[in-house]
Amino acid sequence: MRSNLTFFQSDFPILFTLVRNAERYFADDSNTLVMKTRQFAELTAKTVAANYGLAESENSS
């Protein structure tokens, strides 16, 4: 299956791997899909924050 988000592959390979795994589990395992999607969202937020020089808050986990 070809990913809809291959544009991540060259610049953000870890993000691409997470989103590819989420897509893989879409039809078969909704719990794993949610977990992989959450990992993708968290890493995306951290990557954007790092690129804009934003510090992680003390309350974040």
C-alpha positions in Angstrom: 0.0 0.0 0.0 1.3 3.4 -0.9 1.1 6.1 1.8 -0.8 9.3 1.3 1.9 11.1 3.2 5.1 10.2 1.4 6.2 13.8 1.4 7.3 13.2 5.0 9.7 10.5 3.9 12.7 12.6 2.8 12.7 15.3 5.5 11.0 13.5 8.5 11.6 9.7 8.2 10.5 8.9 11.7 7.2 10.8 11.2 6.8 8.9 7.9 7.3 5.6 9.6 4.7 6.4 12.3 2.1 7.6 9.8 2.7 4.6 7.5 2.2 2.2 10.4 -1.0 4.0 11.3 -2.3 3.7 7.8 -1.4 0.0 7.8 -3.6 -0.7 10.9 -6.5 1.4 9.6 -8.8 -1.5 8.7 -7.7 -4.2 11.0 -6.7 -2.8 14.4 -8.4 0.4 15.6 -6.6 0.4 18.9 -3.2 0.3 17.3 -4.3 2.9 14.8 -5.1 5.3 17.6 -1.8 4.6 19.3 0.2 5.2 16.2 -1.8 8.3 15.3 -1.2 9.7 18.8 2.6 9.0 18.5 2.6 10.8 15.1 0.7 13.8 16.5 3.0 14.1 19.5 6.2 13.9 17.5 4.8 16.3 14.9 4.1 18.8 17.7 7.5 18.4 19.2 9.2 18.8 15.8 7.3 21.9 15.0 8.0 23.4 18.4 11.7 22.6 18.0 11.8 24.2 14.6 10.3 27.4 16.0 12.4 27.4 19.1 9.5 26.9 21.4 10.3 25.3 24.8 8.4 22.3 26.1 6.2 23.2 29.0 6.8 21.8 32.5 3.4 20.2 32.6 3.9 18.1 29.4 4.5 14.4 29.6 
